[in-house]
Amino acid sequence: MKTNRSKKRRKRLKTLAAFGILLAILTFCEGCTTVLNGDFCDLYQPIYPDYEKDTAETIRQIDANNILFLKCR
């Protein structure tokens, strides 16, 4: 009779562990995703660089994104 109880207990623990793992996976996956509806032109807001403080690479990236945005309009 003890073996039957221990089998049920092990089965219950396995079920709870599987449920806990599934719950953790779903929680962490949901927290890491961002759903964006639309495309770049609908979402992008032009950025105005600070030529005195921004690096040359930052200004280049800002200009590239702003040019792409202007082509959409």
Secondary structure, DSSP 8 states (H G I E B T S, - for coil): -HHHHHHHHHHHHHHHHHHHHHHHHHHHHHHH-----S-HHHH-------TTTS-HHHHHHHHHHHHHHHHH-
